[in-house]
Amino acid sequence: MNFLLKYKPAFTAGRVELKFYSFLFLLIVCCTSLFPQSSIKQLEADINKIIDDPFFESSVISIDIFNLTGNLPLYQKNNKLLLHPASNMKILTSFAGLLYLGSGYQFETKMFHTGVISGDTLYGDIYVVGGFDPDFTTDDLEKFVNEIEKSGVKYIAGNLFADLSAKDSLYWGKGWMWDDEPDPSAPYLCALNINDNSIEVFVSGTKTDSLVNVKLIPETEYVKVENHAISVSSGNNNFTIARNWIERENKIIIDGEVRSGKVIDEEINTEMLSLPDPGKYFLTLFKEQLQQKGIILNGSIGFKKMPENANHLSSVFRSIDTVLVNMNKESDNLSAEMILYALALNDSGAPASADNGIEAIKRMINLTGLDADSYSIADGSGVSRYNLISTELIINLFKYFFSTNTGLFNDFYYTLPIAGMEGTLENRMLNTLAEGNLRAKTGTLNGVTTLSGFVNGASGDLIACSIFIQNYTAKNSTARKFIDRICELLARSK
């Protein structure tokens, strides 16, 4: 418009002057939009070239790409198809958690006692009340034990109870696979969690033909170890570490051969295993830490709702932003399910259920203008194959919060892993313009690979993308390569 004012021609006839201005204005508008449109056409051609591959003759891809800065759709293909999101389900859980619980929400694990403390004796019981903290560890438990020690208690005349009343009795999400055990990515769910409800088992060779060394982290009598593995002087490690999961026993079975000598890569010699009955696991570790401090527990461990007249001893708090960072950068399933239960508790009170948490997610979807009943939502983490959503839904959530709640959008944005640098994206898109640029949530199931997030294009615009690929028998790394190439394109786009 400044161009028009500066170069106004010397026409006096009103109708001729108006036509000239109109023509010149349209010319400028067309010219300014020509270049973005040409870039979009080029982007479309480049993406189509990537996905014009025999891989997609038998598999499905859904893509939705949107320029948030320019409020402009860039590419869509099958974006309304209902597909498995895998861990992209955590995007919905994240937004719902921030929206309804708030960025200041704190998960709280509380410790109380009944009765009275007289001298070095507690004439009463200890209660630990679960508050869905997914990241509680043995270090946090030590704080509780230290608090008891500070009170001067050396002898507990009563019992050690866990109050699990905040949650229902279902220990898994709907549609979780029975044979995912004992993988820690399918942990048992409880109002009271510790160490991701898993245990770390490390093996190392000893002298030849002897049983290998076994180390548990944490060391505990909660599990029994059946060690059949033998140390060998040469050859490759060829051993298994498993739990008797079919009978849901806490028996760890180690078999095979382990090479003697210095362990070069500890990860190769380590296995994480999920454990059933997290509440009992928590109490067992608690009792063992009390014993290590010389505090005697006279009674037993068990489960009981805390009486109203109990005395508060201590609490451990965990902020939702800390939980979200671990959940999204490392794709932690326990964190997602605990946020879902926290949403349920916030909405409907105890005992919280996954169904009530899902209702909160559905309300959020309706807020964005889409119909929540058009989708199938079964859990908060994406482990379940009952989940069916679309890339259109993901992009719609990004658009809604980007335009209506910048603070919440930013809170979510900074929980995502960065390509080539950290979390589930640490080894992806290296040495490209997407490295150190793209932030996104990944997702993986057998035959399913997803990614949704944000990348800054060459123009500086923030581009949102959501890509789902599923129904393939190849390795997941094959599908990831297609997604990474598309993201690299977006990082170069103008």
C-alpha positions in Angstrom: 0.0 0.0 0.0 2.9 2.3 0.6 4.0 1.5 -2.9 0.7 2.8 -4.2 0.9 6.1 -2.2 4.5 6.8 -3.2 3.9 6.2 -6.9 0.4 7.5 -7.4 -0.1 8.3 -11.2 -1.6 11.6 -12.5 -4.9 10.2 -13.5 -7.9 12.4 -12.7 -10.9 10.4 -14.0 -12.2 8.6 -10.9 -13.3 5.4 -12.6 -10.0 5.1 -14.6 -8.0 5.8 -11.4 -9.9 3.2 -9.4 -9.4 0.6 -12.0 -5.7 1.3 -12.1 -5.3 1.1 -8.3 -7.3 -2.1 -8.3 -5.2 -3.7 -11.0 -2.0 -2.6 -9.3 -3.1 -3.9 -5.9 -4.1 -7.3 -7.4 -0.8 -7.5 -9.2 1.1 -7.0 -5.9 -1.0 -9.5 -4.1 -0.5 -12.1 -6.8 3.2 -11.5 -6.9 3.6 -11.7 -3.1 1.6 -15.0 -2.9 3.3 -16.5 -6.0 6.5 -17.4 -4.3 4.9 -19.2 -1.3 2.6 -21.1 -3.6 5.5 -22.1 -5.8 7.3 -23.3 -2.6 4.3 -25.3 -1.5 4.1 -26.9 -5.0 7.8 -27.8 -4.8 7.3 -29.2 -1.3 4.4 -31.3 -2.5 6.4 -32.7 -5.4 9.4 -33.5 -3.1 7.3 -35.3 -0.5 5.4 -37.2 -3.3 8.7 -38.3 -4.7 9.8 -39.6 -1.3 6.6 -41.7 -0.7 6.5 -42.9 -4.3 8.2 -46.0 -3.1 7.3 -49.7 -3.3 7.3 -49.7 0.5 3.9 -47.9 0.4 2.3 -50.4 -2.0 1.4 -52.5 1.0 1.7 -50.0 3.9 -0.3 -46.9 4.8 1.1 -43.4 5.3 -0.9 -40.4 6.7 0.6 -36.9 6.6 -0.6 -33.5 7.7 1.8 -30.5 7.6 0.8 -26.9 8.6 2.7 -23.6 8.7 1.7 -22.3 12.2 3.4 -18.9 11.7 1.7 -18.3 8.4 -1.5 -20.1 9.3 -1.2 -22.0 6.1 -1.7 -25.7 5.2 1.3 -27.1 3.3 0.6 -30.8 2.6 -2.1 -33.4 3.4 -2.4 -37.0 2.5 -4.8 -39.5 4.1 -4.8 -37.1 7.1 -8.3 -38.1 8.1 -7.5 -41.9 8.2 -7.9 -43.5 11.7 -4.6 -45.1 12.5 -2.6 -46.3 15.6 -0.7 -43.4 17.1 1.6 -45.5 19.2 3.4 -43.0 21.6 2.0 -40.0 19.7 -1.0 -40.7 22.0 1.2 -38.9 24.6 0.6 -35.7 22.8 -3.1 -35.7 23.7 -2.3 -36.8 27.3 0.3 -33.9 27.6 -2.1 -31.2 26.4 -4.9 -32.5 28.6 -2.6 -32.7 31.6 -1.4 -29.1 31.1 -4.9 -27.8 30.3 -6.9 -29.4 33.2 -4.3 -30.1 35.9 -2.3 -26.9 35.2 1.5 -26.3 34.7 1.9 -25.9 38.5 0.4 -29.3 39.3 2.4 -31.4 41.8 2.3 -35.2 42.2 2.5 -35.9 45.9 3.5 -39.1 47.7 2.7 -38.7 51.4 3.9 -40.5 54.6 1.9 -40.5 57.8 1.9 -42.3 61.1 -0.8 -43.3 63.6 -0.5 -43.6 67.3 2.3 -41.8 69.3 6.0 -41.6 69.3 7.4 -42.1 72.8 11.2 -42.2 73.2 12.6 -44.2 70.3 9.4 -46.2 69.7 6.4 -45.5 67.4 3.4 -47.0 69.0 1.4 -47.1 65.8 1.6 -47.7 62.0 3.3 -46.0 59.1 1.2 -45.2 56.0 2.4 -44.2 52.6 -0.3 -42.7 50.4 0.1 -43.1 46.6 -0.4 -40.0 44.5 0.4 -41.4 41.0 4.0 -40.1 40.9 5.6 -42.1 38.0 9.1 -41.0 38.8 9.4 -41.9 42.5 12.7 -43.8 43.1 14.7 -45.4 45.9 16.4 -42.1 46.5 13.0 -40.5 47.3 12.3 -43.5 49.5 15.5 -42.7 51.4 14.1 -39.3 52.2 11.1 -41.0 53.9 13.4 -43.3 55.9 15.6 -40.3 56.9 12.6 -38.5 58.2 11.7 -41.4 60.4 15.2 -41.5 61.7 15.2 -37.8 62.4 12.2 -38.2 64.5 14.3 -40.5 66.8 12.3 -43.7 66.0 14.3 -46.9 66.2 11.4 -49.2 66.7 8.0 -49.3 65.0 5.6 -51.4 67.1 3.0 -51.5 64.3 2.8 -52.2 60.6 3.8 -50.6 57.3 0.8 -49.9 55.1 0.4 -48.6 51.5 -2.8 -46.7 50.8 -3.6 -47.3 47.1 -7.2 -46.1 47.3 -6.6 -43.2 44.8 -6.8 -45.7 41.9 -8.9 -48.6 40.8 -7.6 -52.2 40.8 -6.8 -52.5 37.0 -3.1 -52.9 36.6 -2.9 -52.5 32.8 -4.5 -50.4 30.1 -7.2 -51.6 27.8 -5.8 -53.6 24.9 -2.3 -54.0 26.3 -0.7 -57.2 25.0 -0.3 -60.1 27.4 3.0 -61.0 25.9 4.6 -57.6 26.4 5.7 -58.9 29.7 8.3 -58.5 31.3 9.2 -55.5 29.1 9.3 -52.3 31.3 7.5 -50.4 28.5 4.3 -52.2 29.7 4.7 -51.6 33.4 2.2 -52.6 36.1 0.1 -49.6 37.1 -0.4 -48.5 40.7 -1.1 -45.3 42.7 2.2 -46.0 44.4 5.1 -46.5 42.0 8.9 -46.9 42.5 11.8 -47.3 40.0 9.4 -47.4 37.1 8.0 -50.6 38.7 10.9 -52.4 37.3 14.3 -53.8 38.4 17.7 -53.7 36.6 19.6 -57.0 36.4 23.4 -56.9 35.6 25.5 -59.9 34.9 29.3 -60.3 34.5 31.6 -63.2 34.0 33.8 -64.7 36.7 36.4 -67.5 36.3 35.8 -70.0 33.5 33.1 -72.6 34.0 31.8 -70.8 37.1 28.3 -69.2 37.6 28.3 -65.6 36.5 27.9 -62.7 38.9 24.4 -61.2 39.2 23.7 -57.7 40.5 20.2 -56.3 41.1 19.6 -52.6 41.1 18.2 -52.1 43.6 19.3 -55.0 45.7 16.2 -56.6 47.2 14.7 -59.8 48.4 11.5 -59.0 46.6 12.7 -61.1 43.7 14.3 -64.5 43.6 17.2 -65.2 41.2 17.7 -68.5 39.5 21.2 -68.4 38.0 22.2 -71.0 35.4 24.5 -68.8 33.3 28.2 -69.9 33.0 31.3 -67.8 32.5 33.4 -68.6 29.4 36.9 -67.6 28.4 36.2 -66.7 24.8 33.4 -66.2 22.3 30.4 -63.9 22.3 28.0 -63.3 25.1 25.0 -65.5 24.6 22.7 -65.3 27.6 19.1 -64.5 28.5 17.7 -62.6 31.5 14.0 -63.1 32.0 11.2 -63.2 34.6 8.7 -66.0 35.0 6.0 -63.7 33.6 3.6 -66.4 32.4 2.8 -67.2 36.1 3.4 -63.6 37.1 6.2 -64.6 39.5 9.0 -62.4 40.7 11.5 -65.1 39.8 14.4 -63.9 37.6 15.9 -66.7 35.4 19.4 -66.2 33.9 20.8 -68.7 31.4 23.5 -69.1 28.8 27.1 -68.0 28.5 28.8 -64.8 29.6 32.4 -63.9 28.5 34.8 -63.3 31.4 36.9 -60.2 31.6 36.1 -56.5 31.7 32.7 -55.4 30.7 33.0 -52.9 27.8 29.4 -52.0 27.3 27.3 -52.3 30.5 24.1 -52.0 28.5 24.7 -55.3 26.7 25.0 -57.0 30.1 22.0 -55.4 31.6 18.3 -56.1 31.4 15.3 -54.1 32.8 12.3 -56.2 33.8 8.9 -55.1 34.9 7.6 -56.4 38.3 4.0 -57.2 39.2 2.4 -55.8 42.3 4.2 -52.4 42.5 2.7 -51.6 45.9 4.2 -54.6 47.5 7.5 -53.9 45.7 7.5 -50.4 47.2 6.7 -51.6 50.7 9.4 -54.3 50.5 12.1 -51.7 49.5 10.8 -49.4 52.3 11.1 -52.2 54.9 14.6 -53.1 53.6 15.8 -49.5 53.8 14.5 -49.2 57.4 16.5 -52.3 58.3 19.6 -50.8 56.7 19.2 -47.8 59.0 18.8 -50.0 62.0 15.0 -49.2 62.4 13.1 -52.3 63.4 9.6 -52.9 62.0 7.8 -55.2 64.4 4.7 -55.7 62.3 4.1 -56.7 58.7 3.6 -54.9 55.4 0.2 -54.6 53.8 -2.5 -52.4 52.2 -5.0 -50.3 54.1 -6.7 -47.0 53.6 -5.2 -44.4 55.9 -7.4 -43.3 58.9 -8.3 -39.6 59.0 -6.6 -38.9 62.3 -3.1 -39.9 61.0 -0.2 -37.5 61.5 1.7 -36.2 58.5 5.4 -37.1 58.5 6.7 -36.1 55.1 5.9 -35.7 51.4 7.7 -36.0 48.1 6.6 -33.7 45.3 7.1 -34.0 41.6 6.0 -31.3 39.2 4.0 -32.1 36.1 6.6 -30.3 33.9 9.3 -32.7 35.2 7.1 -35.7 34.5 6.2 -34.4 31.0 9.9 -33.9 30.1 10.7 -37.5 31.0 7.5 -38.8 29.4 8.0 -37.1 26.0 11.8 -37.1 25.7 12.1 -40.8 26.7 8.6 -41.9 25.8 7.9 -43.2 29.3 4.6 -45.1 29.3 4.2 -45.1 33.1 4.3 -41.3 33.2 1.5 -41.1 30.6 -0.8 -43.5 32.4 -0.2 -41.7 35.7 -1.2 -38.3 34.2 -4.3 -40.0 32.8 -5.2 -41.2 36.3 -4.4 -37.8 37.8 -6.9 -36.3 35.3 -9.5 -38.9 36.4 -8.9 -38.1 40.1 -9.1 -34.4 39.4 -12.4 -34.9 37.5 -14.2 -37.6 39.4 -12.3 -38.3 42.6 -11.1 -41.7 44.0 -10.9 -44.4 42.9 -9.6 -42.9 39.6 -10.1 -44.9 36.5 -8.6 -44.7 33.0 -12.1 -44.2 31.5 -12.6 -41.0 33.5 -9.2 -39.8 32.5 -10.1 -40.4 28.8 -13.2 -38.4 29.2 -11.0 -35.4 30.0 -9.0 -36.0 26.8 -12.3 -36.2 24.9 -13.5 -32.8 26.3 -10.3 -31.3 25.1 -10.7 -32.7 21.6 -14.2 -31.2 21.4 -12.8 -27.8 22.5 -10.7 -27.8 19.4 -13.7 -28.1 17.1 -13.4 -31.8 16.3 -15.7 -34.6 17.5 -14.1 -36.8 20.1 -16.6 -39.6 19.3 -14.9 -39.9 15.9 -11.8 -41.4 17.5 -11.0 -44.5 19.7 -9.0 -43.7 22.8 -8.0 -46.5 25.1 -5.1 -45.3 27.2 -2.8 -42.4 27.8 0.5 -43.8 26.5 -0.3 -45.3 23.1 0.6 -48.9 24.1 -2.9 -50.1 23.3 -3.8 -50.9 19.7 -7.4 -49.9 20.5 -6.2 -46.3 20.0 -7.3 -44.9 16.6 -6.7 -41.2 15.8 -5.7 -39.2 12.8 -2.8 -36.9 11.8 -5.6 -34.2 11.3 -6.4 -34.4 15.0 -2.8 -34.0 16.0 -2.3 -30.9 13.8 -5.7 -29.5 15.0 -4.4 -29.7 18.6 -1.2 -27.9 17.6 -3.1 -25.2 15.8 -5.6 -24.7 18.6 -3.1 -24.3 21.4 -0.7 -22.3 19.3 -3.4 -19.7 18.6 -5.3 -19.7 21.9 -2.9 -20.6 24.7 0.7 -19.6 23.9 1.9 -20.4 27.4 0.5 -23.9 27.4 1.8 -24.5 23.9 5.3 -23.5 24.9 5.2 -25.7 28.0 4.4 -28.6 25.8 6.9 -27.6 23.1 9.9 -27.7 25.4 9.1 -31.2 26.7 9.8 -32.7 23.2 13.2 -34.3 22.3 15.4 -32.5 19.8 16.6 -34.3 16.6 20.2 -35.5 16.8 20.6 -34.4 20.4 18.5 -36.2 23.0 15.8 -38.7 24.0 14.2 -40.8 21.3 15.5 -38.5 18.6 19.2 -38.6 19.7 20.4 -40.6 16.7 18.0 -39.3 14.0 18.4 -36.7 11.3 22.1 -36.2 12.1 24.1 -33.8 9.9 20.9 -32.3 8.4 19.1 -29.0 8.9 16.7 -30.8 11.1 19.4 -31.7 13.6 19.1 -29.4 16.6 16.0 -27.8 15.0 13.2 -30.3 14.9 11.3 -31.1 18.2 8.9 -34.0 18.0 7.2 -36.9 19.7 8.0 -40.3 18.3 6.0 -43.4 18.4 6.7 -47.1 17.8 4.8 -50.4 17.8 5.3 -53.5 15.7 4.4 -52.3 12.2 3.7 -48.7 13.4 6.0 -45.7 13.3 4.8 -42.2 14.0 6.3 -38.7 14.5 4.5 -35.4 15.3 6.1 -32.1 16.2 7.7 -28.9 14.9 10.5 -27.7 12.8 11.7 -24.2 11.8 11.8 -23.8 8.1 14.5 -21.9 6.2 12.2 -18.8 6.3 12.0 -19.0 10.1 8.4 -20.1 10.1 7.3 -22.7 12.6 6.0 -25.7 10.8 3.9 -28.4 12.4 3.9 -31.9 11.0 2.3 -35.2 11.9 3.3 -38.4 10.0 1.9 -41.9 10.7 3.1 -45.0 8.9 1.7 -48.5 9.6 0.8 -51.9 8.3 4.3 -53.1 7.3 6.5 -56.1 8.2 9.9 -54.4 7.6 12.0 -53.1 10.4 10.8 -49.9 12.0 14.0 -48.2 11.0 12.9 -48.5 7.4 9.7 -46.5 8.1 11.7 -44.0 10.2 13.9 -43.2 7.2 10.9 -42.0 5.2 9.7 -39.8 8.0 13.2 -38.3 8.6 13.6 -37.4 4.9 10.3 -35.5 5.0 11.4 -33.7 8.2 14.7 -32.8 6.5 12.7 -31.3 3.6 10.6 -29.2 6.0 13.8 -27.8 7.6 14.9 -26.6 4.1 11.5 -25.2 3.1 11.1 -21.4 2.5 
